[in-house]
């Protein structure tokens, strides 16, 4: 170690010694020390000019020296904190020791989940699980023993893959701890998916899936050395025993009802679409009528103003003609020109009146047609509604019939999912822990 590092290490060791009381209070378990950020900030003040790898190397060296740690004791960084995990022989580990997550406190793992997985990852897990049940855990070809020996390891691979993708810069201990923590979080849901997959395949008698399911019947079997073993039974939360045949019967009933619902939904969907399109057509007709009424109202207003204008021109024209008649041959050019203009306007008004008459007639025809279509449309709409409601009523009936079946199916699937996590031991069975 060069002189620069030696001087920095000495400063860190001195600070650790001065903070020994605070550090002593950071033991979360007998073998796990989580040094909080406020303490680490004091130590980081000595290494501001160093790179992250240099900082971690010096911190680990300092704590190994000051705490007299064994080479097998682990040191890693987590959420700006430093974690020391002392190695304990398996025979010395107490049952309450949280070794499943690498002895990393659950609250620290929750913070990592918020950091790396701000959104629920179940959809991602489900996709990986779907791939698994068509490959390594295909119930159509695997044995119960193979499943029990391998499913947890395969589950772990899923979460290791997911965690490494998002938290690849974390240390190995953190990645493993977080992966196992997530596995525990989604473990029951994953087994439920497997239970559904198994019963679906078994009910359809695909491959050896039925034999796999029938294994869970509580019978006693003997190994090659004639030692007795009891196979697990499918028992629900109310201690009701579900025979594999009952599970398959329930599954068939469940899926048959779902198919009836699907068929009715496929039948209902076009009726509903047609009804909605018809409803939109009615609204369009109403809009057309409304727009036509506005146009007609404007037309009538303009017609009245035109008639008034024509009458006023006629009165003025008649007056000018009387005046010209009285003047005889001495009619001023101004009056003569005005008489000519008003005469032309009056003659043209006849053509405009004819055009307005035709426009009014056309609008009245359109209005009559629209009203007729509305009346006809209402009758059609009512007939379509009755047809749609009839199909919808049957669909709701099927859904109501599914509700109690669903309840029993859900109970059975949870019972089977729990049973899948049990392993055979001499004379009895126990839960597999993750």
DALIN-V311340 format. One record per residue. RES is the residue in one letter. D_FIRST is the distance of its C-alpha to the first C-alpha in Angstrom with 1 decimal. Layout:
res:RES d_first:D_FIRST
res:RES d_first:D_FIRST
This chain:
res:X d_first:0.0
res:X d_first:3.8
res:X d_first:6.7
res:X d_first:8.2
res:X d_first:6.3
res:X d_first:6.4
res:X d_first:10.0
res:X d_first:10.9
res:X d_first:9.9
res:X d_first:12.0
res:X d_first:14.7
res:X d_first:14.9
res:X d_first:15.2
res:X d_first:17.8
res:X d_first:19.7
res:X d_first:19.7
res:X d_first:21.2
res:X d_first:23.7
res:X d_first:24.7
res:X d_first:25.1
res:X d_first:28.8
res:X d_first:28.7
res:X d_first:26.2
res:X d_first:28.4
res:X d_first:31.3
res:X d_first:29.5
res:X d_first:30.2
res:X d_first:32.7
res:X d_first:33.3
res:X d_first:32.5
res:X d_first:29.6
res:X d_first:28.7
res:X d_first:26.8
res:X d_first:27.2
res:X d_first:25.5
res:X d_first:27.7
res:X d_first:27.0
res:X d_first:27.9
res:X d_first:25.2
res:X d_first:22.6
res:X d_first:23.7
res:X d_first:22.7
res:X d_first:19.1
res:X d_first:19.1
res:X d_first:20.2
res:X d_first:16.6
res:X d_first:15.4
res:X d_first:18.4
res:X d_first:16.9
res:X d_first:14.6
res:X d_first:16.0
res:X d_first:17.2
res:X d_first:14.8
res:X d_first:11.8
res:X d_first:13.8
res:X d_first:14.8
res:X d_first:11.4
res:X d_first:10.3
res:X d_first:13.9
res:X d_first:14.1
res:X d_first:11.2
res:X d_first:12.9
res:X d_first:16.2
res:X d_first:15.5
res:X d_first:14.4
res:X d_first:17.2
res:X d_first:19.9
res:X d_first:19.2
res:X d_first:19.5
res:X d_first:20.4
res:X d_first:18.7
res:X d_first:22.0
res:X d_first:22.0
res:X d_first:21.7
res:X d_first:20.0
res:X d_first:21.3
res:X d_first:22.4
res:X d_first:26.1
res:X d_first:28.3
res:X d_first:25.6
res:X d_first:25.1
res:X d_first:22.6
res:X d_first:24.1
res:X d_first:23.2
res:X d_first:25.5
res:X d_first:25.6
res:X d_first:26.8
res:X d_first:30.4
res:X d_first:32.5
res:X d_first:35.5
res:X d_first:38.0
res:X d_first:36.5
res:X d_first:36.5
res:X d_first:39.3
res:X d_first:41.7
res:X d_first:41.0
res:X d_first:37.3
res:X d_first:36.7
res:X d_first:34.7
res:X d_first:36.6
res:X d_first:34.5
res:X d_first:31.1
res:X d_first:31.8
res:X d_first:31.3
res:X d_first:33.9
res:X d_first:36.9
res:X d_first:36.9
res:X d_first:33.4
res:X d_first:34.8
res:X d_first:37.9
res:X d_first:35.8
res:X d_first:34.2
res:X d_first:37.7
res:X d_first:38.8
res:X d_first:35.9
res:X d_first:36.1
res:X d_first:39.8
res:X d_first:41.9
res:X d_first:44.9
res:X d_first:46.2
res:X d_first:45.0
res:X d_first:48.0
res:X d_first:49.5
res:X d_first:46.4
res:X d_first:46.3
res:X d_first:50.0
res:X d_first:49.7
res:X d_first:47.1
res:X d_first:49.3
res:X d_first:52.3
res:X d_first:50.5
res:X d_first:49.6
res:X d_first:53.2
res:X d_first:54.4
res:X d_first:51.8
res:X d_first:49.8
res:X d_first:51.9
res:X d_first:55.3
res:X d_first:57.8
res:X d_first:60.4
res:X d_first:58.5
res:X d_first:55.9
res:X d_first:56.7
res:X d_first:56.1
res:X d_first:53.7
res:X d_first:51.7
res:X d_first:51.6
res:X d_first:50.4
res:X d_first:47.7
res:X d_first:46.3
res:X d_first:47.2
res:X d_first:44.3
res:X d_first:41.7
res:X d_first:43.5
res:X d_first:43.6
res:X d_first:39.8
res:X d_first:39.4
res:X d_first:41.4
res:X d_first:39.2
res:X d_first:35.9
res:X d_first:37.3
res:X d_first:38.4
res:X d_first:35.1
res:X d_first:32.9
res:X d_first:35.2
res:X d_first:34.7
res:X d_first:31.3
res:X d_first:29.3
res:X d_first:26.2
res:X d_first:26.0
res:X d_first:24.0
res:X d_first:25.9
res:X d_first:26.7
res:X d_first:28.2
res:X d_first:30.2
res:X d_first:31.6
res:X d_first:32.5
res:X d_first:34.2
res:X d_first:36.1
res:X d_first:37.4
res:X d_first:38.3
res:X d_first:40.3
res:X d_first:41.9
res:X d_first:43.2
res:X d_first:44.5
res:X d_first:46.5
res:X d_first:47.2
res:X d_first:50.8
res:X d_first:51.7
res:X d_first:50.4
res:X d_first:52.4
res:X d_first:55.5
res:X d_first:55.2
res:X d_first:55.0
res:X d_first:58.1
res:X d_first:60.0
res:X d_first:59.1
res:X d_first:60.1
res:X d_first:63.4
res:X d_first:64.3
res:X d_first:63.8
res:X d_first:65.5
res:X d_first:68.5
res:X d_first:68.9
res:X d_first:68.6
res:X d_first:65.9
res:X d_first:64.4
res:X d_first:63.4
res:X d_first:62.6
res:X d_first:65.7
res:X d_first:64.9
res:X d_first:61.4
res:X d_first:62.8
res:X d_first:65.6
res:X d_first:63.0
res:X d_first:62.5
res:X d_first:65.8
res:X d_first:65.0
res:X d_first:66.6
res:X d_first:65.6
res:X d_first:64.3
res:X d_first:63.4
res:X d_first:60.7
res:X d_first:61.2
res:X d_first:61.2
res:X d_first:63.9
res:X d_first:61.6
res:X d_first:62.7
res:X d_first:60.7
res:X d_first:61.9
res:X d_first:61.2
res:X d_first:60.2
res:X d_first:62.9
res:X d_first:62.8
res:X d_first:63.4
res:X d_first:63.3
res:X d_first:62.5
res:X d_first:66.0
res:X d_first:65.8
res:X d_first:68.2
res:X d_first:67.7
res:X d_first:67.7
res:X d_first:69.0
res:X d_first:67.5
res:X d_first:71.0
res:X d_first:71.2
res:X d_first:67.9
res:X d_first:69.1
res:X d_first:72.4
res:X d_first:70.7
res:X d_first:68.5
res:X d_first:71.5
res:X d_first:73.4
res:X d_first:70.5
res:X d_first:70.0
res:X d_first:73.8
res:X d_first:74.1
res:X d_first:71.2
res:X d_first:73.1
res:X d_first:76.2
res:X d_first:74.4
res:X d_first:72.8
res:X d_first:76.2
res:X d_first:77.8
res:X d_first:75.0
res:X d_first:75.6
res:X d_first:79.3
res:X d_first:78.8
res:X d_first:76.3
res:X d_first:78.9
res:X d_first:81.5
res:X d_first:79.2
res:X d_first:78.2
res:X d_first:81.9
res:X d_first:82.8
res:X d_first:80.1
res:X d_first:81.1
res:X d_first:84.7
res:X d_first:83.8
res:X d_first:82.1
res:X d_first:85.3
res:X d_first:87.3
res:X d_first:85.1
res:X d_first:85.5
res:X d_first:89.3
res:X d_first:89.2
res:X d_first:87.2
res:X d_first:89.8
res:X d_first:92.6
res:X d_first:91.0
res:X d_first:90.4
res:X d_first:93.9
res:X d_first:95.3
res:X d_first:93.5
res:X d_first:94.8
res:X d_first:98.3
res:X d_first:98.2
res:X d_first:97.3
res:X d_first:100.0
res:X d_first:102.7
res:X d_first:101.7
res:X d_first:102.0
res:X d_first:105.3
res:X d_first:106.8
res:X d_first:105.8
res:X d_first:107.2
res:X d_first:110.5
res:X d_first:110.8
res:X d_first:110.2
res:X d_first:112.8
res:X d_first:115.3
res:X d_first:114.7
res:X d_first:115.1
res:X d_first:118.4
res:X d_first:119.8
res:X d_first:118.9
res:X d_first:120.4
res:X d_first:123.6
res:X d_first:123.9
res:X d_first:123.5
res:X d_first:126.0
res:X d_first:128.6
res:X d_first:127.9
res:X d_first:128.4
res:X d_first:131.6
res:X d_first:133.0
res:X d_first:132.2
res:X d_first:133.9
res:X d_first:133.4
res:X d_first:131.6
res:X d_first:128.2
res:X d_first:125.4
res:X d_first:122.8
res:X d_first:120.0
res:X d_first:121.8
res:X d_first:122.6
res:X d_first:119.0
res:X d_first:117.7
res:X d_first:120.3
res:X d_first:119.1
res:X d_first:115.4
res:X d_first:116.1
res:X d_first:118.3
res:X d_first:115.6
res:X d_first:113.1
res:X d_first:115.5
res:X d_first:116.2
res:X d_first:112.5
res:X d_first:111.9
res:X d_first:113.9
res:X d_first:111.3
res:X d_first:108.4
res:X d_first:110.2
res:X d_first:110.6
res:X d_first:106.9
res:X d_first:106.0
res:X d_first:108.3
res:X d_first:106.6
res:X d_first:103.2
res:X d_first:104.3
res:X d_first:105.8
res:X d_first:102.6
res:X d_first:100.4
res:X d_first:102.8
res:X d_first:102.6
res:X d_first:98.8
res:X d_first:98.8
res:X d_first:101.2
res:X d_first:99.1
res:X d_first:95.9
res:X d_first:97.7
res:X d_first:99.1
res:X d_first:95.7
res:X d_first:94.2
res:X d_first:97.0
res:X d_first:96.5
res:X d_first:92.7
res:X d_first:92.9
res:X d_first:94.9
res:X d_first:92.5
res:X d_first:89.5
res:X d_first:91.1
res:X d_first:91.7
res:X d_first:88.1
res:X d_first:86.8
res:X d_first:88.9
res:X d_first:87.6
res:X d_first:84.0
res:X d_first:84.4
res:X d_first:86.0
res:X d_first:83.0
res:X d_first:80.6
res:X d_first:82.5
res:X d_first:82.1
res:X d_first:78.3
res:X d_first:78.0
res:X d_first:80.0
res:X d_first:77.6
res:X d_first:74.6
res:X d_first:76.3
res:X d_first:76.9
res:X d_first:73.3
res:X d_first:72.0
res:X d_first:73.0
res:X d_first:71.9
res:X d_first:68.6
res:X d_first:68.2
res:X d_first:68.9
res:X d_first:66.7
res:X d_first:63.8
res:X d_first:64.2
res:X d_first:64.5
res:X d_first:61.4
res:X d_first:59.3
res:X d_first:60.6
res:X d_first:59.8
res:X d_first:56.3
res:X d_first:55.6
res:X d_first:57.1
res:X d_first:54.9
res:X d_first:51.9
res:X d_first:53.5
res:X d_first:52.9
res:X d_first:55.3
res:X d_first:54.8
res:X d_first:57.2
res:X d_first:60.3
res:X d_first:58.7
res:X d_first:56.2
res:X d_first:53.3
res:X d_first:51.3
res:X d_first:48.3
res:X d_first:45.4
res:X d_first:42.8
